């Protein structure tokens, strides 16, 4: 059990950084969706076909 007490700080830091990375990715995806919403609504495209075309067109 002594190995667990030695590795606990590293595991804690790892999961803290991983959760921060997940939050940043979700925030970036949300900002992307909000930014492109007006263009999508202006063109009258549905949600999935618009982003599918956007992703595959690059």
C-alpha positions as CSV (number, residue, x, y, z in Angstrom):
1,X,0.0,0.0,0.0
2,X,3.0,2.3,0.3
3,X,3.1,2.6,-3.5
4,X,-0.4,4.1,-3.5
5,X,0.6,6.9,-1.0
6,X,3.6,7.8,-3.2
7,X,1.6,7.9,-6.4
8,X,-1.5,9.7,-5.1
9,X,-0.2,13.3,-5.8
10,X,0.7,12.4,-9.3
11,X,-2.7,10.8,-10.0
12,X,-4.4,13.8,-8.5
13,X,-2.5,16.2,-10.7
14,X,-3.1,14.0,-13.7
15,X,-6.9,14.0,-13.2
16,X,-6.9,17.7,-12.5
17,X,-5.1,18.4,-15.8
18,X,-7.2,16.0,-17.7
19,X,-10.4,17.6,-16.4
20,X,-9.1,21.0,-17.3
21,X,-8.3,19.8,-20.8
22,X,-11.8,18.4,-21.2
23,X,-13.3,21.7,-20.0
24,X,-11.2,23.6,-22.5
25,X,-12.2,21.3,-25.4
26,X,-15.9,21.6,-24.5
27,X,-15.6,25.4,-24.2
28,X,-13.9,25.6,-27.6
29,X,-16.5,23.4,-29.2
30,X,-19.3,25.5,-27.7
31,X,-17.7,28.7,-28.9
32,X,-17.3,27.3,-32.4
33,X,-21.0,26.2,-32.5
34,X,-22.2,29.6,-31.2
35,X,-20.0,31.5,-33.7
36,X,-21.2,29.5,-36.7
37,X,-24.9,29.5,-35.6
38,X,-25.8,32.7,-37.4
39,X,-24.2,31.5,-40.7
40,X,-26.0,28.2,-40.5
41,X,-29.3,29.8,-39.8
42,X,-28.8,32.4,-42.5
43,X,-28.2,29.7,-45.0
44,X,-31.2,27.7,-43.8
45,X,-29.2,24.5,-43.4
46,X,-30.1,21.9,-40.8
47,X,-27.6,21.3,-38.0
48,X,-26.0,17.9,-38.9
49,X,-25.7,18.5,-42.7
50,X,-24.2,21.9,-42.2
51,X,-21.5,20.8,-39.8
52,X,-20.9,17.6,-41.8
53,X,-20.3,19.7,-44.9
54,X,-18.2,22.1,-42.9
55,X,-16.0,19.4,-41.5
56,X,-15.6,17.4,-44.7
57,X,-15.1,20.5,-46.9
58,X,-11.8,21.5,-45.3
